[in-house]
Amino acid sequence: PLLRPPWGMFWLHGASSATKHRSQEEHGRWRVHDVELRFSKPQPLVWEDNAAKAATESKPQEVSWWRTRRAELVELATQQSPVFAYNVQSFRDAIHALRKEVTAVDRVFYAIKANPHPDILRLFFEENVGFECVSIGELQHVLGLFPGMPGSRILFTPNFVARHEYEAAFRAGANVTVDNVHPLRHWPDTFKGREVFLRIDPGRGEGHHKHVRTGGKSSKFGISQTDAALVAELVKQAGATVVGLHAHLGSGNLTPELWGETAAQLSSLFSHFPHVRALDLGGGLGVKYREDDSPLDLSEVNNLISSWRSSSPHKVELWLEPGRFLVARAGVLLAKVTQLKTKEGTTFVGIDAGFNSLVRPTMYDSYHHIVNLSRLDEPAAITAEVVGPICESGDVLGHNRKLPATQEGDVVLVDTAGAYGRSMSSNYNMRLPAIEVFLS
């Protein structure tokens, strides 16, 4: 049975009776929280050159982790669908790559809104990553998982929240960000004697969709740079100290110049805030979703940040708060084909996962690579709309996708679904969203 804990994740209890008598050596392991499901261990797959010609959709050039675990994933989806499957090693690979390449950054805070699953947070905790939280719920979630953790490992960056959320974050010892003059003007007692970060509007937004561009005069985020003198006076009147400046242009960026530019822009405000000791350059580090995307060049990101740092007379720490970059590639969404339809020349492939599990294609017009995992090496036979069961015309996970001859019961894989998938899911239409399973 599926149970829903208060904070919204799902647990899967028990294992298939068909697997109970197999020896441990014959099994791969799937884990949902603390419960292991054991199934037949897949044989290694050998990818011949002609496999690249297999026509599902055009495939990414690099070998994705799920290709080497195809048989395991098909069996998993046969047992339980829909399901988000996470490759644990991919989480570690992402943080290790970031730290190896971007050495100019002193501290990394994971933006937990991308995926707040407890096991992911535990993994990053072990990697000495901090946590960026945007709500009192996220803050309490982290504190509940890691009692006794120093509050300095939490970065609280709220937007238009009530006074009590700031007060709770201060009590927890978190690094607190203010992104509006209203709290300083109307609640000065809340900030008396406190150290704060200020979120500055960089004046423009960058990102893969207008809904994720978080700068510019029409954005609800950040303090205008023209208000710097006013904010400095309000901070002084409140008896607070600005120890950090923060800016975030938006999400899903693949342009390496942005973070160095942010450092330079924030440093131009040092004259107003002389006690600053850290610059938070935001997050927004993008990942490839399409074959023709150029991946973010982390070494160039580092070079440009380092160039600013070496030329600046100000010796401050530099922070990053990635979310998507650390988790997106670790996850895939698995679903089974339920029905097929052809109507006046348009073919539809229906699956048992809709935007209640993955809302990004509907909300942001986002592209996710989609394959028929059951028939991965078969030639393309149809061009189809891949749709879910939600009673909305917008419930489309992929438009005009080339797939092999597809049948009811086939397993479909939606790639790069580890970020903003389960965390943005819902029970719309009273349909349970996909559960989450970790593959060790």
N, C-alpha and C positions, 0 to 999 in steps of 0.2 A: 504493500500500500504506500501511497505518497502522503506525507505529512508536511504541513506548512508551519515551520517555526515562526515566532513572532516577527523576526526581522526579515522574513520573506524568501529564504532559500528553501530548497527541497532536499529531503533525505529519501534515499531508496533503501528499503530494508529487505534483507534476505537475498538469496541467490537462486538461480535457476536450478530446479531439481535435477535437470539433466547433467549438471556439472558437479554435483555433490560428491561423487565417488571417484573422480579423477585424481591422480596424484598431483602434488604441488609442482613437480618438475614438468608436467605437461601443460601448465597454465601460463598465460599472460595474466596481468593483474590490472583490474580496473577498480578505482576507489571512488566512492561517493562519500565525502567527509571521512568518517572513520570506519566505514564498512567496505570490505573488499569483495568484489565479485570476480570469480575466477572462471576463465574460459580457455578453450584450446589455444595454445600458443601458436601464432601464425608463423609460417615459414618465411624466411627472408625473400624479398622480391628482387628480381634482377630486371633492370630496365634496359631493354635493347634500344638501339638507335631508332628503329621504326616505331617505338612506342610514342615518340614525340609527335608522330603523325596522327595519333589517335584523335578522333574528332569528337570531343565533347565541346569544350570551348577551347580557344587558344590558351595554352598553359604558360605559367610563368617559367622563365628560363632556369631559375634555380630550382633545385629539388626540394620541395616542401616536405616537412617531416611526415605528413599524413600519407604520402605515397609509399613510404617504407612500412607503414602500419595499416595498409589498406584492408587486408583480410580481418584484422582485429576490429577495425572500425565498422566494417560491414556486419560482423557478428554482433557487435555492441548495439548497433541500430536495429538489428533484427530482434534483439531482446527488449529494447526500450527506445521508443522514438516519440517525439523529437528529443534530442539530447545535445548539449554543448559538451564537446570532448576537448580536454586540455592536455597538452604535452608538457609535463613538468619541466623537462630540461630546457624547453624553449624560454621559459621565464628566466631561468638562470643565465642562459646565453645572452638574452637581451640586456640585462643589467651589467653583465661582464663586458659586453661589447661597448656599452656606453661609457663605463669607467675606464676601459682600456684606451678608447679613442679620444674622449673629451676630458683630458687631464687638467684643463684650465678651470674646471668647475670643482668647487670644494665640497658641496653637499648636494645630495639628491633626495628629493621628497616625491614619493609615488602619489599621484593624484588618484585617490581611491575610487572616485566616481566612475572611473573607467571599468573597474571590476572589483567590488569590495569583498569577494569571497574570502572567508577566513583562512583557508589554506594558502591562498595567494599572499595575503598579508603576512602570514607566518613565515613564508619563504623569504619575503623581502625583509622582514624583521631580522631574520638570521643573516641576511646579507648587509646588515647595518644601514638599510635605507630608511629614511624618515617618511612621514605620511602627511600629505596635503589633504585637508578636510574642508568642505564648503558648507557644512551644516552641523547643527548640534547632534543630529542622529549619527552622522559619520564620526564625529568626535567621540561620542559615547561608544560606538562600535569598536573603535581602535582602543580606547581605554579599557573596555571590557575584555578585549583579547589579550592585552599586555598590561596588566595591573603592575604598578610600580615603574613603568617605563618613564624616563624623564620627559617632562612636557616639552623640552627643547627639541625633541624629535617630531613634534607635531607643528605643522604650519596651517593656521586657520585663516581661510580667505573667503569670508562670507560676502554676500551681496544683498542689500535691502532686507536684512534680518532684524528681528526685534532685539531690544537692549539686553535681554536676559541671555542671549546666545554669546554676546561678547563677554558678559560677566562669567559665564560658565567656562569659556575658553581661558580667561585670565586665571580663574581658580585652578584650572588644570595645568597651568604653567606653560601653555602653548605660545608660540610666536603668532601674534594676532595682527591681521591686516585690516586697515580701514580704507574704504574706497569711496567715501562720501564725506562732505563737510557736516552733514546733518548730525551724526553721532557726536562729533566733537562740539558742535554748537549747542545741542539740546541735552546731552548727557555727559557733561564734563566730569562729573564725579566718578563716572565709570572708568575714566582714563587717568584720573589723578595718580601720579606716581608711577604710571605704567610706561613700559617701552612698547612701541608699536612700529609696524611697517605701514607704509602708504602705498596703495595701488594707484599708479599713475596711468592715465589714458595716453597711449603712445600717439594718438592723433589719427591713426588709421588701423584698419583690421586686415588680417591675412588668414586664409583658411580655405578649406575645400567647399564651403557652402556659406551663404550669408548668415545662417543661424549660428555659425561657430566663429564668426569674426567678431572679436571682442574689443575693438578699438574704434575711435572715430566719434563724431558728435552725436550720431544716432544710436550709439551703443549705450546700454545701461551700466556698463562697467567703468570704473576708474574715475579719478579726479583729473579735471582738466589742468594741463600744465600752466595755464594762465591764472589758475587759482592757487599757485604755489605759495605766494606771499600771504594770502588770506589763511591758508591752512597752517602755515608756520605760526601765525599769530594765535590761531585757535588752539593749537597744540601747546603753545606757551601759556595761554590763559588757563588751560585745563591742568597744567602741571605735568604733562606727558613729555616723552622724549621720542623722537623719530630715530630709530636705529637701523631701519632698512627701507629700501624703495623697491617696488615691484611693478612689473608690466607684463602683460600677456596679450599678444597680438591675435591669437586664434589657434585653431586646431588643424592637425593634418598637414603641416607645412613640410615641404621638401626642398626649400630654398635655404642654403646654409648661411646666408648673410644675416638673417633676421636676428639672431641672438647677439651677435657682436654689435649690430646697430642698436639693439635695445640697451645694451650696457652703456654705449656712448650717450644715448638719449637720457637715460636715468642719471648719469654722472653730471649732466649739465645742470642738475638741480641741487648739487652739493652745497652751493652757496646759501641756499635757503635752509638746508638741514645738515649742519656741520657735524652731527654726531653719528651719521650713518656709518655702519660697519659691515653691511651686507647688501648686495644687490640680488634680488630674485628675478631672473631673466625669464620666468614663466615656463610653460611647457610647449605643447604644440608640435613636438617632433613627430613627423609623419612616417608612415610605412607605405610600402607598395601595395596597392589593391589591384592595379591593372598591369598587364604584361609590358605595356609601353611606358609605364612610369619609371623615372630614374630614381633610384633609392636615395635617401638623404645621405649626403657625404659627411659622415661624422668627423673625419679628420679635418675637413675644411671648416666645419663648425668650430672645431677646436682652434684651428689656425686663426680664424677671425676674432674669436674671443681673446685668444692669447695676444694678438696684435693690439687690441684695445688695452689689454691689461699692462703690457709692457710700455705703452706710451702714456698711460695715465699716472699722474702723481699721487692718486688716491689709492691706498692699500686697503682693499675691502675684500671680504669673502664673496664668492659668486655661487649662487644656488640655481638649481633647475628643478622643475616639478613635472616630469614626464608622466603620462598615463598610458595612452594608446601605444606608445613605442615599446613599453615594457610587456604588454600583455596581448596585443591584437593578434600577432602571428602565432601565438601559442594555442589559439582556440579555433575550432571549426564547429559548425552547426550541422548535425546529421538529421535527416528526415526521410520518411518513406513516401513513395509515390502512392497517392490514393486513387486518382482518376486521371483520365486523359480526355480531351475534348478538341474537336476541330470545328470551327464555326466560320463559314464564309472566308476560308483561306487562312484563318488565324488558328494556330495550334496552342493549346494550353496544357501544361503539365502541372497537375495539382499535387501538393505535398502536405504533410500533416503539421508543418510549421508555418506560421504566418507572422504578421508584424506584431503580434503579442509576444513573440519570442525575439525577433530581430526587426526593430522599427527603423533602422538606419536607411534602408532603401526608400521607404515611404517618407520619412521625415526630412532627409537630407538629399534625396535622389542619389544615394551612394551606390557605388558599384562594388559587388562582391563576386569573385570568381566562383562559378558553380559547375560542378561535374556530376555525372551519373557514376557514382563510385562502384556500383555493381557491374558496370559495363565500360570501365575506364578506357580500355584499349580497343573498343569497337569504333568503327567510322561514324562520322556524323550522318544522320538520316533526317533530322527534323530541325527546324528553327522554331523555338517555342517561347511563350511567356511562362515563367515559372511562378506559380501563384500559390497562396495559402488558403486556409479554410475560413478566414475572417470575413464577416459580412460587410465588406467595404470594397469599392472598386480599386482603392489604392493598395490593396493587399497583394502587391507584386514584389517578389524578391529579385527578379531578374527579367529584363526585356530582351527579346530577340536572341536567345541563347541557343547555340548549336549543340545538339545532343544526339547521342545514338538512338536507335529505335528503343524507346523506353516503355516499360511495362509496369503495371500495378505491382507494388511490393518492392520495386527497385529502391536502393538507398542513394539519396542525393546528398552531396556535401557542399556546404556553403563555406568558402574559405575566409580566413583572416577575420574571425568572428569573436575573438577573445576580448575585445574592447567595446564597450557600449552595446553589448548584446543582452546578456542576462540582467545587467544592472538597469537597463531601460525597459525591461519587459513588463507585461501586465497580465491581468486576468480578463481582458476585454472579451466580450461574448461569453464570459464565464468559461473560457478555455484556459487550462493550465499551460504556462509556458514551458519551454524545454528545461529539463533538469540539467545538472552539471556533474560531469564525471572526470576524474583525473587519471591520466595514464602515466604510470611511473616508468 
